[in-house]
Amino acid sequence: MNTVITLTTDFGQTDGYVAAMKGVILGINQEARLVDICHNIEPQNISQAAFVLSTAYPSFPRKTVHLVVVDPGVGSARRAIVLRTPEADFIAPDNGVLSYVINRHMAAPLEGVSPEGLTEVRLSKQVEAVELTNDRFFRKPVSATFHGRDIFAPVAALLSVGFPAIQFGPPLDALNMIPISRPGKRPDGSLVGHVLHIDGFGNLITDIKDDDLPSAEVVVDVCGRLISGISSTYDDRRGLTAVVGSSGHLEIALKGGKARALLDARVGDEITVKPGDSNRSQ
């Protein structure tokens, strides 16, 4: 079987960690097609990894296997899991890195928030989740610091050749999520969102989606700078531009430069969309 297997990690490109994982996978399924989503996730940045994965995995064929290793708790008591959905299979630590996937398939949140800021949510009947406990399928010896190579990679490869998930461990009916940022409304009708991600072009990607935006003319307030209206493309105007990007999220971009640098912006900064008119200037 030549199933597609994607990899998302915070390992970077200067070491052999990603190659070691690929070597283990190919040792089990030489026909696997390995695709790198991203290996430049900021170290241990679970929320960034969750968002980047969410922008990429829907573009892949059904039943693609997505392997995600951003794992600050490697070697600890945190669970390693498989999540099988109608769209794809996911292998990851149960630390919130699959939050956007789980959000699509949750039945109800359970009570309580862990000290790590995780919320356990019950899964819908459309999905299957198991904990990876059957070490018969792991690479030996298992390193306490490299579960990506010794646990996640062999499981991904075995899933790609048709192994049932239930063979890897006991079923789970609930998984952990980190909070997913969403915009809110003020009494004056303004929409308040936040910078969710900053891409390699320096564009600020917000938690405001296309269908959150009003149909009337608006003014976008970002780091004290005003942008009149929502443009159709990055090339519509000079200077700062507000545009709905390919992910369906409102972005702030700078033609010929990086909005991040100009605004000294950071993930979490507020973005306000206010009722306005096209005569307002930046």
VEXDREN-2710 file (C-alpha; in Angstrom, 1 decimal):
% VEXDREN-2710
k/r/px/py/pz
1/MET/0.0/0.0/0.0
2/ASN/1.3/3.5/-0.9
3/THR/-0.6/5.5/1.7
4/VAL/0.4/9.1/2.2
5/ILE/1.9/9.8/5.6
6/THR/2.5/13.4/6.6
7/LEU/4.9/14.7/9.3
8/THR/4.5/17.8/11.4
9/THR/7.2/18.4/14.1
10/ASP/9.2/21.1/15.9
11/PHE/12.4/19.2/15.1
12/GLY/13.7/21.8/12.6
13/GLN/16.0/20.8/9.7
14/THR/19.5/20.9/11.1
15/ASP/19.4/17.5/12.9
16/GLY/18.7/13.9/11.9
17/TYR/15.5/13.5/13.9
18/VAL/13.0/13.8/11.0
19/ALA/15.1/11.5/8.8
20/ALA/15.2/8.9/11.6
21/MET/11.4/8.9/11.8
22/LYS/11.2/8.5/8.0
23/GLY/13.7/5.6/8.1
24/VAL/11.5/3.7/10.6
25/ILE/8.4/4.3/8.5
26/LEU/10.1/3.1/5.3
27/GLY/11.4/0.1/7.1
28/ILE/7.8/-1.0/7.6
29/ASN/6.2/0.4/4.4
30/GLN/8.6/1.1/1.6
31/GLU/5.8/2.3/-0.6
32/ALA/4.7/5.0/1.8
33/ARG/4.6/8.5/0.3
34/LEU/6.1/10.8/3.0
35/VAL/5.0/14.5/2.9
36/ASP/6.4/17.2/5.2
37/ILE/3.8/19.6/6.4
38/CYS/6.1/21.6/8.7
39/HIS/9.2/21.0/10.8
40/ASN/9.7/24.6/11.9
41/ILE/7.1/24.7/14.5
42/GLU/8.5/26.8/17.4
43/PRO/9.9/24.4/20.0
44/GLN/7.1/22.9/22.1
45/ASN/4.5/25.3/20.7
46/ILE/1.4/23.1/20.7
47/SER/-1.0/25.8/19.7
48/GLN/1.0/26.7/16.6
49/ALA/1.3/23.1/15.6
50/ALA/-2.4/22.5/16.0
51/PHE/-3.2/25.5/13.8
52/VAL/-0.7/24.7/11.1
53/LEU/-1.9/21.1/10.9
54/SER/-5.5/22.4/10.6
55/THR/-4.7/24.5/7.6
56/ALA/-3.0/21.6/5.7
57/TYR/-4.7/18.3/6.5
58/PRO/-8.0/18.9/4.7
59/SER/-6.2/19.2/1.4
60/PHE/-4.9/15.6/1.5
61/PRO/-6.6/12.5/0.2
62/ARG/-9.0/10.7/2.5
63/LYS/-7.3/8.1/4.8
64/THR/-4.0/10.0/4.8
65/VAL/-2.1/9.3/8.0
66/HIS/-1.0/12.4/9.8
67/LEU/1.9/12.1/12.2
68/VAL/2.3/15.0/14.6
69/VAL/5.2/15.2/17.1
70/VAL/5.3/18.4/19.2
71/ASP/5.7/16.8/22.5
72/PRO/6.9/18.8/25.6
73/GLY/5.8/15.9/27.8
74/VAL/7.7/13.1/26.0
75/GLY/8.6/10.4/28.4
76/SER/6.0/11.5/31.0
77/ALA/2.6/10.1/31.8
78/ARG/0.9/11.9/28.9
79/ARG/-0.9/9.6/26.6
80/ALA/0.1/8.7/23.1
81/ILE/-2.9/8.2/20.8
82/VAL/-4.3/7.3/17.5
83/LEU/-7.4/9.2/16.3
84/ARG/-9.3/7.8/13.3
85/THR/-11.8/10.1/11.6
86/PRO/-13.8/9.7/8.4
87/GLU/-11.3/12.1/6.8
88/ALA/-7.9/10.9/8.0
89/ASP/-5.9/9.1/10.7
90/PHE/-3.8/11.0/13.2
91/ILE/-1.0/9.9/15.5
92/ALA/0.1/12.3/18.2
93/PRO/0.6/12.9/21.9
94/ASP/-2.7/13.7/23.7
95/ASN/-1.6/17.2/24.6
96/GLY/-3.9/19.3/22.5
97/VAL/-2.0/19.2/19.3
98/LEU/-5.0/17.7/17.5
99/SER/-7.4/20.3/19.0
100/TYR/-8.8/21.6/15.7
101/VAL/-9.4/18.0/14.5
102/ILE/-11.1/17.0/17.8
103/ASN/-13.2/20.2/17.7
104/ARG/-14.8/18.9/14.5
105/HIS/-15.7/15.6/16.1
106/MET/-16.5/16.3/19.8
107/ALA/-19.8/15.4/21.4
108/ALA/-19.5/17.4/24.6
109/PRO/-16.8/19.0/26.8
110/LEU/-16.3/17.2/30.2
111/GLU/-15.9/19.1/33.4
112/GLY/-12.6/20.6/34.5
113/VAL/-9.4/22.0/33.1
114/SER/-6.1/20.4/33.8
115/PRO/-3.1/22.4/35.2
116/GLU/-1.7/22.4/31.7
117/GLY/-4.8/24.2/30.5
118/LEU/-6.3/21.2/28.7
119/THR/-10.0/20.4/28.6
120/GLU/-11.1/16.8/28.1
121/VAL/-13.9/16.4/25.6
122/ARG/-16.0/13.4/24.7
123/LEU/-15.7/12.2/21.1
124/SER/-18.6/11.6/18.7
125/LYS/-19.4/8.1/17.6
126/GLN/-18.1/9.0/14.1
127/VAL/-14.5/8.6/15.3
128/GLU/-12.3/6.0/16.9
129/ALA/-9.5/6.7/19.4
130/VAL/-7.1/4.4/21.1
131/GLU/-4.2/4.9/23.5
132/LEU/-0.8/3.5/22.3
133/THR/0.2/1.0/25.0
134/ASN/1.0/-2.2/23.1
135/ASP/4.7/-2.1/23.0
136/ARG/4.8/-5.1/20.7
137/PHE/4.5/-2.6/17.9
138/PHE/7.2/-0.2/19.1
139/ARG/10.8/0.1/18.0
140/LYS/13.1/-1.4/20.6
141/PRO/14.5/0.0/22.8
142/VAL/12.1/2.8/23.3
143/SER/14.0/6.0/24.1
144/ALA/12.4/8.2/26.8
145/THR/13.2/11.3/24.7
146/PHE/12.3/10.2/21.2
147/HIS/8.9/8.7/21.0
148/GLY/8.5/10.2/17.5
149/ARG/10.9/7.6/16.2
150/ASP/10.2/4.7/18.6
151/ILE/6.4/4.8/19.1
152/PHE/4.7/7.2/16.7
153/ALA/6.6/6.4/13.5
154/PRO/6.1/2.6/13.6
155/VAL/2.4/3.0/14.5
156/ALA/2.0/5.4/11.6
157/ALA/3.6/2.9/9.2
158/LEU/1.5/0.0/10.5
159/LEU/-1.7/2.1/10.1
160/SER/-0.7/2.8/6.5
161/VAL/-0.5/-0.9/5.7
162/GLY/-3.9/-1.6/7.2
163/PHE/-3.4/-2.5/10.9
164/PRO/-6.6/-2.0/12.9
165/ALA/-6.1/0.8/15.5
166/ILE/-7.6/-1.3/18.3
167/GLN/-4.5/-3.5/18.1
168/PHE/-2.3/-0.7/19.5
169/GLY/-4.1/-0.3/22.8
170/PRO/-7.4/0.3/24.7
171/PRO/-10.1/2.5/23.2
172/LEU/-10.7/6.1/24.4
173/ASP/-14.0/8.0/24.4
174/ALA/-12.4/11.4/25.3
175/LEU/-9.3/13.4/24.4
176/ASN/-7.7/16.6/25.4
177/MET/-8.0/20.0/23.8
178/ILE/-6.3/23.3/24.3
179/PRO/-8.6/26.4/24.1
180/ILE/-9.3/27.4/20.5
181/SER/-9.2/31.2/20.1
182/ARG/-12.5/32.7/18.8
183/PRO/-13.5/36.3/18.2
184/GLY/-16.0/38.1/20.4
185/LYS/-18.4/41.1/20.0
186/ARG/-18.5/44.3/22.0
187/PRO/-21.8/46.2/22.7
188/ASP/-21.0/48.7/20.0
189/GLY/-21.0/46.0/17.4
190/SER/-17.2/45.8/17.0
191/LEU/-15.7/42.3/16.5
192/VAL/-12.6/41.6/18.6
193/GLY/-10.2/38.9/17.5
194/HIS/-6.6/37.9/18.1
195/VAL/-3.5/37.1/16.1
196/LEU/-3.6/33.3/16.0
197/HIS/-0.5/32.7/13.9
198/ILE/2.3/34.6/12.0
199/ASP/3.3/32.9/8.8
200/GLY/6.7/32.9/7.1
201/PHE/5.8/36.0/5.1
202/GLY/5.2/38.0/8.3
203/ASN/1.4/38.0/7.7
204/LEU/-0.8/38.1/10.9
205/ILE/-3.4/35.4/10.7
206/THR/-6.3/36.0/13.0
207/ASP/-9.0/33.9/14.6
208/ILE/-11.6/36.0/12.7
209/LYS/-13.1/33.9/9.8
210/ASP/-14.7/35.1/6.6
211/ASP/-18.2/34.3/7.9
212/ASP/-17.6/36.3/11.1
213/LEU/-17.1/39.5/9.0
214/PRO/-20.1/41.9/8.5
215/SER/-21.2/42.6/5.0
216/ALA/-21.0/46.3/5.5
217/GLU/-17.8/48.4/5.2
218/VAL/-15.4/48.0/8.1
219/VAL/-12.2/49.5/9.6
220/VAL/-9.7/47.1/11.0
221/ASP/-7.7/48.3/14.0
222/VAL/-4.4/46.4/14.5
223/CYS/-1.7/47.6/16.9
224/GLY/-3.1/51.1/16.7
225/ARG/-3.1/51.2/12.9
226/LEU/-6.4/51.5/11.0
227/ILE/-7.0/49.7/7.7
228/SER/-10.1/50.7/5.7
229/GLY/-12.0/47.8/4.2
230/ILE/-11.2/44.2/3.4
231/SER/-9.2/43.7/0.2
232/SER/-9.5/40.9/-2.3
233/THR/-5.8/40.2/-2.7
234/TYR/-2.5/41.1/-1.1
235/ASP/-1.8/43.3/-4.1
236/ASP/-4.8/45.6/-3.8
237/ARG/-3.1/48.4/-2.0
238/ARG/0.1/49.8/-0.7
239/GLY/1.0/49.5/2.9
240/LEU/-1.0/47.4/5.3
241/THR/-3.8/45.3/3.9
242/ALA/-6.6/43.3/5.5
243/VAL/-7.5/40.3/3.4
244/VAL/-9.2/36.9/3.9
245/GLY/-6.5/34.4/3.1
246/SER/-6.6/30.8/1.8
247/SER/-7.3/29.4/5.2
248/GLY/-10.5/31.4/5.4
249/HIS/-9.1/33.6/8.2
250/LEU/-8.7/37.4/8.2
251/GLU/-5.0/38.3/7.7
252/ILE/-3.0/41.5/8.0
253/ALA/-0.3/41.8/5.3
254/LEU/2.2/44.4/4.2
255/LYS/2.9/44.6/0.5
256/GLY/6.7/44.4/-0.1
257/GLY/7.4/43.8/3.6
258/LYS/6.4/42.0/6.8
259/ALA/3.4/43.2/8.8
260/ARG/4.9/41.5/11.9
261/ALA/8.0/43.6/11.8
262/LEU/6.2/46.9/11.0
263/LEU/3.7/46.5/13.8
264/ASP/6.0/44.6/16.2
265/ALA/3.1/42.2/16.5
266/ARG/2.9/39.0/18.5
267/VAL/0.6/36.0/18.7
268/GLY/-2.3/37.0/21.0
269/ASP/-2.4/40.7/20.0
270/GLU/-6.0/42.0/19.6
271/ILE/-7.5/42.8/16.2
272/THR/-10.7/44.9/16.2
273/VAL/-13.1/45.1/13.2
274/LYS/-15.3/48.2/13.5
275/PRO/-18.1/49.5/11.5
276/GLY/-16.6/52.2/9.2
277/ASP/-16.5/53.7/5.7
278/SER/-14.1/53.6/2.9
279/ASN/-12.9/57.2/3.6
280/ARG/-11.0/56.2/6.7
281/SER/-7.3/55.9/6.1
282/GLN/-4.5/53.8/7.6
END
